[in-house]
């Protein structure tokens, strides 16, 4: 990846470091996620870290939420193909 400034490169590196830390946390939870799903989820959480932090603090208001940035227009049917089925274990 090429950056136009050191500031942009440093911000990207920081985001990747956060994603790596989140991957470590997500890999320890008792939810069946593939390695690819863990990596993708951690990266998306790192990209939106400010809203994640506010949600964890309990300060995120519904009006503060930004719509997800999604360059690929998908239909509802497409999204369901990417969702892992979770079985409730008794």
C-alpha distances in whole Angstrom, upper triangle without the diagonal:
4,7,10,12,13,14,11,9,12,13,10,11,14,14,13,16,18,17,18,21,22,21,24,26,26,27,30,31,34,32,31,28,26,23,21,22,22,18,18,21,19,16,18,20,18,16,20,21,23,25,25,27,29,30,31,33,35,34,32,34,34,33,30,28,26,25,22,20,20,18,20,24,26,30,32,32,29,28,31,30,27,29,30,34,35,39,41,43,46
4,7,9,10,12,10,8,12,13,11,12,15,15,15,18,20,19,21,24,24,24,27,29,29,30,33,34,37,36,35,31,29,27,24,26,25,22,21,24,22,19,20,22,20,18,21,23,24,27,27,28,31,32,33,34,36,35,33,35,35,34,31,30,27,27,24,21,22,20,22,26,28,32,34,35,31,31,34,33,30,32,34,37,39,42,44,46,49
4,6,7,9,6,6,10,10,9,11,14,14,15,17,19,19,21,23,24,25,27,29,29,30,33,35,38,36,36,32,31,28,26,27,26,23,22,24,22,19,20,22,19,17,20,21,22,25,26,27,29,30,31,33,35,33,31,33,33,32,29,28,25,26,23,20,22,20,23,26,29,33,35,36,32,31,35,34,31,33,35,38,39,43,45,47,50
4,7,9,7,8,11,12,12,14,16,17,18,20,22,22,24,26,27,28,30,32,32,34,37,38,41,39,39,36,34,32,29,30,30,26,25,27,25,22,23,24,21,19,22,23,24,26,28,28,30,32,33,34,36,34,32,34,34,33,30,29,26,27,25,22,23,22,25,28,31,35,37,38,35,34,37,37,34,36,38,41,42,46,48,50,53
4,5,5,6,9,10,11,13,14,16,17,19,20,21,23,25,26,27,29,31,32,33,36,37,40,39,39,36,35,32,30,31,30,26,26,27,25,22,23,24,21,19,21,22,22,25,26,27,28,31,32,32,34,33,31,33,34,33,29,29,26,27,26,23,25,24,27,30,33,36,38,40,37,35,39,38,35,37,39,42,43,46,48,50,53
4,5,5,6,9,10,10,12,14,15,16,18,20,21,23,24,26,27,29,30,31,34,35,39,38,38,35,34,31,29,30,29,25,25,26,24,21,22,23,19,18,21,21,22,25,26,25,28,30,30,31,34,32,31,33,34,33,30,29,27,28,27,24,26,26,29,32,34,38,39,41,38,36,39,39,35,37,38,42,42,46,47,48,51
4,5,5,6,9,10,11,12,14,15,17,18,20,21,23,24,26,27,28,30,32,34,37,36,37,34,33,30,29,29,27,24,24,25,22,19,20,21,17,16,18,18,18,22,23,22,24,27,27,28,30,28,27,30,31,30,26,26,24,26,24,22,25,25,28,31,33,36,38,39,36,35,38,38,34,35,37,40,41,44,45,47,50
4,5,5,6,9,10,11,12,14,15,17,18,20,21,23,25,26,27,28,31,32,35,34,34,31,30,28,26,26,25,22,21,22,20,17,18,19,15,13,16,16,17,20,21,21,23,26,26,27,29,28,26,28,29,28,25,24,22,23,21,19,21,21,24,27,29,33,34,36,33,31,34,34,31,32,34,37,38,41,43,44,47
4,5,5,6,9,10,11,12,14,15,17,19,20,21,23,25,25,27,30,31,34,33,33,30,29,26,24,25,24,20,20,22,19,16,18,19,15,14,17,17,19,22,22,22,25,27,27,28,31,30,28,31,31,31,27,26,24,25,23,21,22,22,25,28,30,34,35,36,33,31,34,34,31,32,33,37,37,41,42,44,47
4,5,5,6,9,10,10,12,14,15,17,18,20,21,23,24,26,28,29,33,32,33,30,29,26,25,25,23,20,21,21,18,16,18,18,14,14,17,16,17,20,21,20,23,25,25,26,29,28,27,29,30,30,26,26,24,25,23,22,24,24,27,30,32,35,36,38,35,33,35,35,32,33,34,37,37,40,42,43,46
4,5,5,6,9,10,11,12,14,15,17,18,20,21,22,24,27,28,31,30,31,28,27,25,23,23,22,19,18,19,16,14,15,15,11,10,13,12,14,17,17,17,20,22,22,23,25,24,23,26,27,26,23,22,20,22,20,18,21,21,24,27,29,32,33,35,32,30,32,32,29,30,31,34,35,38,39,41,43
4,5,5,6,9,10,10,12,14,15,16,19,20,21,22,25,26,29,28,29,25,24,22,20,20,19,16,16,17,14,11,13,14,10,9,13,13,15,17,17,18,21,22,23,24,26,26,24,27,27,27,23,22,20,21,19,17,19,19,22,25,27,30,31,32,29,27,30,30,26,27,29,32,32,36,37,39,42
4,5,5,6,9,10,11,13,14,15,17,19,20,21,24,25,29,28,28,25,24,21,20,21,19,16,16,17,14,12,14,15,11,11,15,14,16,19,19,19,22,23,23,25,27,27,26,29,29,29,26,25,23,24,22,20,22,22,25,28,29,32,33,34,31,29,32,31,28,29,29,33,33,36,37,39,42
4,5,5,6,9,10,11,12,14,16,17,18,20,22,23,27,27,27,24,24,21,21,21,18,16,16,16,13,11,14,13,9,10,13,11,13,16,16,15,19,20,20,21,24,24,23,26,27,27,23,22,21,23,21,20,22,23,25,28,30,33,33,35,32,29,31,31,28,28,29,32,32,35,36,37,40
4,5,5,6,9,10,10,12,14,15,16,18,20,21,25,24,25,22,21,19,18,18,15,13,13,13,10,8,10,10,6,7,9,9,11,14,13,14,17,18,18,20,22,22,20,23,24,25,21,20,18,19,17,16,18,20,22,25,26,29,29,31,28,25,28,28,24,25,26,29,29,32,33,34,37
4,5,5,6,9,10,10,13,14,15,16,19,20,24,23,23,20,19,16,15,16,14,11,12,12,9,7,10,11,7,9,12,12,15,17,16,16,20,21,20,22,25,25,23,26,27,28,24,22,21,22,19,18,19,20,22,25,26,29,29,31,27,25,27,27,23,24,24,28,28,31,32,33,37
4,5,5,6,9,10,11,13,14,16,18,19,23,23,23,21,20,17,17,17,15,12,14,14,10,10,13,12,9,11,14,12,15,17,16,16,19,20,19,21,24,24,24,27,28,29,25,24,23,24,21,21,22,24,26,29,29,32,32,33,30,28,30,29,26,26,26,29,29,32,32,33,36
4,5,5,6,9,10,11,12,14,16,17,21,21,22,19,19,17,17,16,13,11,13,12,8,8,10,9,6,9,11,9,12,14,12,12,16,17,16,18,20,21,20,23,24,25,22,20,20,21,19,19,21,23,25,27,28,30,30,31,29,26,28,28,24,24,24,27,26,29,30,31,34
4,5,5,6,9,10,10,12,15,16,19,18,19,16,16,13,13,13,10,8,9,9,5,5,8,7,5,8,11,10,13,15,12,14,17,17,16,19,21,22,21,24,24,25,22,20,20,20,17,17,19,21,22,25,25,27,27,28,25,23,24,24,20,21,21,24,23,27,28,29,32
4,5,5,7,9,10,11,13,15,18,18,19,16,15,12,13,13,10,8,11,11,7,8,11,11,9,12,14,13,17,18,15,16,20,20,19,21,24,25,24,27,28,29,26,24,23,24,21,21,22,24,25,28,28,30,30,31,28,25,26,26,22,22,22,25,24,27,28,29,32
4,5,5,7,9,10,12,13,17,17,19,16,17,14,15,15,11,11,13,12,8,10,13,11,9,13,14,12,15,17,14,14,18,18,16,19,21,23,22,26,27,28,25,23,23,24,22,22,24,26,27,30,29,32,31,32,30,27,28,28,24,23,23,25,24,27,27,28,30
4,5,5,6,8,10,11,15,15,16,14,15,13,13,12,9,9,10,9,5,8,10,8,8,11,12,10,14,15,11,12,16,15,14,17,19,21,20,23,24,26,23,21,21,21,19,20,21,24,25,27,26,29,28,29,26,23,24,24,21,20,19,22,21,24,24,25,28
4,5,5,6,9,10,13,13,14,11,11,9,10,10,6,6,9,8,5,8,11,10,10,13,15,14,17,18,15,16,19,19,17,20,22,24,23,26,26,28,25,23,23,23,20,21,22,24,24,27,26,28,27,28,25,22,23,23,19,18,18,20,19,22,23,24,27
4,6,5,7,9,13,14,15,13,13,11,13,13,9,10,13,12,9,12,14,13,13,16,18,16,19,20,17,17,21,20,18,21,23,25,24,28,28,31,28,26,26,26,24,25,25,28,28,30,30,32,30,31,29,26,26,26,22,21,20,22,21,23,24,24,26
4,6,6,7,11,12,14,12,14,13,14,13,9,11,13,11,9,13,14,12,13,16,17,15,18,18,14,15,18,17,15,18,20,22,22,25,26,28,26,24,24,25,23,24,25,28,28,30,29,31,29,30,28,25,25,25,22,20,19,21,19,21,21,22,24
4,5,6,9,9,10,9,11,10,12,10,6,9,11,9,8,11,13,11,12,16,16,15,18,18,14,16,19,17,15,19,20,23,21,24,25,27,25,22,23,23,21,22,23,25,25,27,26,28,26,27,25,22,22,22,18,17,15,17,16,18,19,19,22
4,6,8,9,9,8,9,8,11,10,7,9,12,11,10,13,15,14,15,18,19,18,22,21,18,19,22,21,19,22,24,26,25,28,28,31,29,26,26,26,23,25,25,27,27,29,28,29,28,28,26,23,23,22,19,18,16,18,16,18,19,19,22
4,7,9,10,10,12,12,15,13,10,13,16,14,13,16,18,16,17,21,21,20,23,22,19,20,23,21,18,22,23,26,26,29,29,32,30,27,28,28,26,27,28,31,30,32,31,32,30,30,29,26,25,25,22,20,18,19,17,18,18,18,20
4,6,8,9,12,12,15,13,10,14,15,13,13,17,17,15,17,21,20,19,22,21,17,19,21,19,17,20,21,24,23,26,26,29,28,25,26,26,24,26,27,30,29,31,29,30,28,28,27,23,23,23,20,18,15,16,14,15,15,15,17
4,7,9,12,13,16,14,12,16,17,15,16,19,20,18,21,23,23,22,25,24,20,22,24,21,19,23,23,26,26,28,28,31,30,27,28,28,26,28,28,31,30,31,29,30,27,27,26,23,22,22,20,17,14,14,11,12,12,11,14
4,6,10,12,14,11,10,14,15,13,14,18,18,17,19,22,21,21,24,22,19,21,23,20,19,23,23,26,25,27,26,29,28,25,26,25,23,25,25,28,27,28,26,26,24,24,23,19,18,18,16,13,10,11,8,10,10,11,14
4,7,10,12,10,10,13,14,13,15,18,18,18,21,23,23,23,26,25,21,24,26,23,22,26,26,29,27,29,28,31,30,27,27,26,24,26,25,27,26,27,24,25,23,22,21,18,17,16,14,12,8,9,7,9,11,11,15
4,7,8,6,6,10,10,10,12,14,15,15,18,20,20,21,24,23,20,22,25,22,21,25,26,28,26,28,27,30,28,25,25,24,21,23,22,24,23,24,22,23,21,21,19,16,16,15,12,10,8,10,9,12,14,15,19
4,5,5,6,9,10,11,12,14,15,16,18,20,21,22,25,24,22,24,27,25,24,28,29,31,29,31,30,32,30,27,27,25,22,23,22,24,22,24,22,23,22,21,19,17,16,15,12,11,9,12,12,15,17,18,22
4,5,5,6,9,10,11,12,14,15,16,18,20,21,24,24,21,24,26,25,24,28,29,31,29,31,30,32,30,27,27,26,22,23,22,23,22,25,23,25,24,24,21,19,19,17,14,14,13,15,16,18,20,21,25
4,5,5,6,8,10,11,12,14,15,17,19,20,23,23,20,23,26,24,24,28,29,30,28,30,29,31,29,26,24,23,19,20,18,20,19,21,20,22,21,21,18,16,17,15,12,13,12,15,16,19,22,23,27
4,5,5,6,8,10,11,12,14,15,17,18,21,20,18,21,23,21,21,25,26,27,25,27,26,28,26,23,22,20,17,18,17,19,18,20,18,20,19,19,16,14,14,13,10,10,9,13,13,17,19,20,24
4,6,5,6,9,10,10,12,14,15,16,19,19,16,19,21,20,19,23,24,25,24,26,25,28,26,22,22,21,18,19,19,21,20,23,21,23,22,22,20,17,18,17,13,13,12,15,15,18,19,21,24
4,6,5,6,9,10,11,12,14,15,19,19,16,19,22,21,20,24,25,26,24,27,26,28,26,23,22,21,17,18,17,19,19,22,21,23,23,23,20,18,19,18,14,15,15,18,18,21,23,24,28
4,5,5,6,9,10,11,13,14,17,17,15,18,21,19,20,23,24,25,23,25,24,25,23,20,19,18,14,14,14,16,15,18,17,20,20,20,17,15,16,16,12,12,13,17,17,21,23,25,28
4,5,5,6,9,10,11,12,15,14,12,15,17,16,16,20,21,22,19,22,21,23,21,17,17,16,13,14,14,17,17,19,18,20,19,20,18,15,16,16,12,12,13,16,16,19,21,23,26
4,6,5,6,9,10,10,14,14,11,14,17,16,15,19,20,21,19,22,22,24,21,18,18,18,15,16,16,19,19,22,21,24,23,24,21,18,20,20,16,16,16,19,19,22,23,25,28
4,5,5,6,9,10,13,14,12,15,17,17,17,20,22,22,20,23,22,23,21,18,17,17,13,13,14,16,17,20,20,23,23,24,21,18,20,20,16,17,18,21,21,25,26,28,31
4,5,5,6,8,12,11,10,13,15,15,16,19,20,20,17,19,19,20,17,14,13,13,10,10,11,14,15,17,17,20,20,21,19,16,18,19,15,15,17,20,20,24,25,27,31
4,5,5,6,9,9,7,10,12,12,12,15,16,17,15,17,17,19,16,13,13,14,11,12,14,17,18,20,20,22,22,24,21,18,20,21,17,17,18,21,20,24,25,26,29
4,5,5,9,10,8,10,13,13,14,16,18,18,16,19,20,21,17,15,15,16,13,14,16,18,20,22,23,25,25,27,24,21,23,24,20,20,21,24,24,27,28,30,32
4,6,8,9,9,12,14,14,15,18,19,18,16,19,19,19,16,14,12,13,11,10,13,15,17,19,20,23,23,25,23,20,23,23,20,20,22,25,25,29,30,32,35
4,6,6,6,9,10,11,13,15,16,15,12,15,15,15,12,10,9,11,9,10,13,16,18,20,20,23,23,25,23,20,22,23,20,20,22,25,24,28,29,31,34
4,6,5,6,8,10,10,12,14,13,12,15,16,17,13,12,12,14,13,14,17,19,22,23,24,26,26,28,26,23,25,26,23,22,23,26,25,28,29,31,33
4,5,5,6,9,10,11,12,11,9,13,14,14,11,10,11,14,13,15,18,21,23,25,25,28,27,30,28,25,27,28,25,25,26,28,28,31,31,33,35
4,5,5,6,9,10,10,9,7,10,11,12,8,7,9,11,11,14,17,20,22,23,23,25,24,27,26,22,24,26,23,22,24,26,25,28,28,31,33
4,5,5,6,9,10,10,8,12,13,14,12,10,11,14,13,15,18,21,23,24,24,26,24,27,25,22,23,25,22,21,22,24,23,26,26,28,30
4,5,5,6,9,9,8,12,14,16,13,12,14,17,16,18,21,24,26,27,28,29,28,31,29,26,27,29,26,24,25,27,26,28,28,30,32
4,5,5,6,5,5,9,11,13,10,10,13,16,16,19,22,25,27,28,28,29,28,31,30,26,28,30,27,25,26,28,27,29,29,31,32
4,5,5,6,5,8,10,12,10,10,13,15,15,18,21,24,26,26,26,27,26,28,27,24,25,27,24,22,23,25,23,26,25,27,29
4,5,8,8,12,14,16,14,13,16,18,18,21,23,27,28,29,29,30,28,30,29,26,27,29,26,23,24,25,23,26,25,26,28
4,5,8,11,14,16,14,14,17,20,20,23,26,29,31,32,31,33,31,34,33,29,30,32,29,27,28,29,27,29,28,29,31
4,6,8,11,14,12,13,16,19,20,23,26,29,31,31,30,31,29,32,32,28,29,31,29,26,27,28,26,28,27,29,30
4,6,10,11,10,11,14,17,19,22,25,28,30,30,30,31,30,33,32,29,30,32,30,28,29,30,29,31,30,32,33
4,7,8,6,7,11,14,15,18,21,25,26,26,27,27,26,29,29,25,27,29,27,25,27,28,27,29,29,31,33
4,5,5,7,11,13,16,19,22,25,27,26,26,27,25,29,29,25,27,30,27,26,28,29,28,30,30,32,34
4,5,6,9,11,13,17,19,23,24,23,23,24,22,26,26,22,24,27,25,23,26,27,26,29,28,31,33
4,6,8,10,14,16,19,22,24,23,24,24,23,27,27,24,26,29,27,26,28,30,29,32,32,35,37
4,6,10,12,15,18,21,23,23,24,25,24,27,27,24,26,29,26,25,28,29,29,32,32,35,37
4,7,9,12,15,18,20,20,20,21,20,24,23,20,22,25,23,22,24,26,26,29,29,32,34
4,6,8,12,15,17,17,18,19,19,23,21,19,21,24,22,21,24,26,26,30,30,33,36
4,6,9,12,14,13,14,16,16,19,18,16,18,21,19,19,22,24,25,28,29,32,35
4,6,10,11,12,12,14,15,18,16,13,16,18,16,16,19,22,23,26,28,31,34
4,7,9,10,12,15,16,18,16,14,18,19,17,18,21,24,25,29,31,34,37
4,5,7,9,12,13,16,13,12,15,16,14,16,19,22,24,28,30,33,36
4,6,9,13,15,17,14,14,17,18,16,18,22,25,27,31,33,36,39
4,6,10,12,14,11,11,15,15,14,16,20,23,25,29,31,34,38
4,7,10,12,9,10,14,14,14,16,20,23,25,29,31,34,37
4,7,8,6,7,10,11,11,13,17,19,22,25,28,31,34
4,5,5,7,9,10,12,13,17,19,22,25,27,30,33
4,5,5,7,9,11,11,15,16,19,22,24,27,30
4,6,5,7,9,11,14,15,18,21,23,27,30
4,6,5,7,10,13,15,18,21,24,27,30
4,5,5,7,10,12,15,19,21,25,28
4,5,5,8,10,13,16,18,22,25
4,6,8,10,13,16,20,22,26
4,6,9,12,16,19,22,25
4,6,9,13,15,18,22
4,6,10,13,15,19
4,7,10,13,16
4,6,9,13
4,6,10
4,6
4
